[in-house]
Amino acid sequence: MPDVLAQDSIARQEIVSAPDFVCSWSDGGLDATWVHLGGELDMATAPQLEQTLAEPHLQTRLVVIDLRELAFIDAAGVRAIVNASIRARQTGRRLVLLRGLPNIDRMFTLAASSGDIEVGYVAEPSVEAGPLHGE
């Protein structure tokens, strides 16, 4: 009987899995590229980001890394981004991060990397901003 209860208990448990890592890019125009990250950037997935950032078509004057969909980052992920930022500056390019969740920002703060990265913000539209063009 205890085996049946244990199996029933296991069957009822929700299996919560980590979100898959997503690393995609899009042409930002005017010699710029947007790299979109989602899920978890960690020791296992950092090489995928490094490989993406090293691709020749991403060697634009400006690379924006969008962290808004990133759920988690560890030290390996921070290191990959900081190293990419340093390499960009050494070759006369810019790498700018779009802020993510507070836990993502916290990792960059803990790594004391603020001097090595440039952080940008996306302002949310304000009600006071008035009508949009075409309205």
N, C-alpha and C positions, 0 to 999 in steps of 0.2 A: 504493500500500500504506500509506504513512503516514496518508493521509486515513481509511482504514478503521480503523486503530488509534486515531486521534484520536476518531473518532465512537464507537467502542466504549468508549473511556475516558470520554467524556462521558456516554454512556448508563448507565454503571455508577455514576456519581457520585450520591450522595444529594442531593436538593434539600431543604435545610433552610430552612424559612420561619419567619418570626417568628410567634409566637402572636397570633391576632386579639385586639384589644382588646374587653373585655367590661365594660360598665357597666350594672348593673342595681340595682334597689332593692327593698326590702321593708319593710312596716310593722313597726316594732319595738314597737308598742303604747305606751301611756302617753306620747303625744306625742313619739315617737321614730321615726326612720327609719334603716335600715341600707342603705348604698350598698356594693355588692360590686364590686370591680375585679379584672380579670384580664388577662393578656397584657401588652401594652406601652403605658404611658402616656407619650406623647412629644408633640412639637410638632404632629404630625398628629392625635392623638387627644385632646389636652387640651381643645379646644373642645367636644367631646362631653361630657366630664365637667362643664365649666363650664355648659353648657346644662342638663344633668340637675340639677345642684345649684341652678339658678335656677328650676326648675319650682315653681309655687305649692304643690303637694301635698308638697313636700320642705321646706317652711318650718316644720318642727317645732321644738320646744324643744331637742331633741338629735338631731344627725345623727352617726352612726358610719360612718366610711369604713373598710371592711375591705380591707387591703392584702395579706392572706395569699396571695392567688392572683396577685398582680402579679409578673411576671417581670422587668420593666425599667421604670425611670422616668428621664426626663431633666429638665433644668432647667425646661422648660416645664410639665411635669407637677407638679413641686414647687411652682412658682409658682402654678399653678391651685389647688392644695390650700391653700397658705399664704394666698392671697388670699381663698379661701372661708372659712377659719378666722377671718381678721380681720373680714370682713363679718358672720359669725355673731355674733362678740362685740359688734360695734357695734350689733346689733339685739337684744341680750340673749339670744342663743341660744348653744349649745355645739356645737362640731364636734370629735369625738374620732377619732383614727386608731388602728386596730388594727395593730400592728407587722407588717411583712412580712419578706421575706428580708433577710439582712445587706446585700446591695448596695442595697436600697431604703432601709434605715435610713441607710446611708452617704451617700446623696444628700442627705437632710435634714440630716445633720451637716455636710456640705460647704457647704450653703447657709446654715449658721448660723441655722437657722430654729427652733431649739428654744424660743425665747421666744414664737414666734407660733403654735405648734401644741400641742395636748394629745394625748399618746400614752397609749393604754390597752393592757392586756395581757390575753390570754386564757390562763388557767392550764390546763395539761394535767391531766387527772385523775390522781391519785396512787393507787398500789396501797394505800397506807396510809389512804386516805380512808374506807375502809369500804364497806359495801354501799350501792347506790343505792336510792332510795325505790321501793317496790313489789317488792323482791326478797325 
